[in-house]
């Protein structure tokens, strides 16, 4: 059995270094605080709210923030979300909800925030990861792609002072809506930045990782974002009462997964039944996959991922690879930093858990990557001149720019399991043996994925010291020599 690892640069001559692999099936997700500097948005922007009609007659609730300075025209920066635009009426959202950094607000953009179809104050039904419509010739057939197109079309003709150029961005689910907007894109859409977007919810993102169902994460997300609503609302879903601070205990005693919807949600989350009805990689999951639609993506793309993203690392990498494969001459750049899910916006990026990265990597990304990307493409300012891939190397704590990904100098090496819990770059000496290691799995005593006493999974388990489980008889541990 082998595991493949891609090294960005050749290994340095560390005097003491070993690799340990602890094989555990684990679960987990997200959120933190606004790290942007204080900026008085109300002093510089006017706000208006609209219900924008889609091709099927449903209306999407949209907040538009225009710079008070009317001496010039501005590009439109679009953000579409199922998580609420967070501010209704006279209220303004936090800066980090409006743009990828405060620099965008200072520079001047027409900021557009929209509740996704079927969520909060937008009409229609919410479908989790809605598939691209089957019949594109049907003038009233809808999906996330058509809603994006129709929104842009309306904005261009109804919001004064726009310069005719549109950019879009989003993280996680809003990253996925950004990807959908790239499909059959509106001609005015010239720059998209999908960040931590899923691409395949069975193979590698969110609900499943390589087909393994992530119960704790899915339960938490569905409660927050997928409940049926009886009317348009501005109210966020109420937190679920687990009756214990320890999710491990709750789920151990919760009962069969197939009964959780009725037992705890009162049947109010139809999407939960999809997990039960489709336990395997069938047509239901395959129809949702974004990758088959990543064709003719010719406008500028900035695809962002975090090395320690427990939800959506597969998505950004696979989306980037698919665009590279299907659209020669594309204008797509891959960015990967030392972040957890969305950490490039919610944290300064100087550390993760006990790991120090030597600099504020999120600030570097905001000022030197994402802001110049949109400034150049939407305003013609600056010199974007992008690399094919911009990635942060942990350990040496350095940013690298490569003209291809994977980089030319990288080498693929195999790690091999050995007898006695050893792990080596060398093949086992005796190939005649049909070697295996075994353990007994007891579903009544599952392996915990984190030392934290939490109900909804956090993020830092990705970099926790997991040695505490290595002594369990149902955990296999392999270690290299120094």
ABEGO torsion letter per residue (X at the ends): XBBBBBBABBBBBBABBBBBBBBBBBBEBBEBBBABBBBBAAAABBBBBBBBBBAAGBBBBBBBBBBABAABBBBBBBBBBAAEAGBBEABBBBAAAABABAAAAAAEBBBBBBBBBGBEABBEBBBBGBBBBABAABAABBBAAAAAAAAAAAAAAABBGBAGBBBBBEBEAAAAAAAAAABGBBAABABBBBBGBBABAAAABGABBGGBBBAAAAAAAAAAAABBBABBBABBBBBBBAGBABAAAAAAAAEBAAAAAAAAAGGABAAAAAAAABABBBAAAAAABAAAABBGBABBBBBBBBAABAABAAAAAAAAAAAAAABBGBBBBBBBBBBBBGAAAABAGABBEABBAGBBAAAAAAAAAAAAAAAAAAAGBEBAGBBABBBBBBGAGBBBBBABOBBAABBBBBBBBBBGGBBBABBBABAABBBBBBBBBBAABBBBABABBBABBBAAAAABBAAAAAABAABBBBBBBX
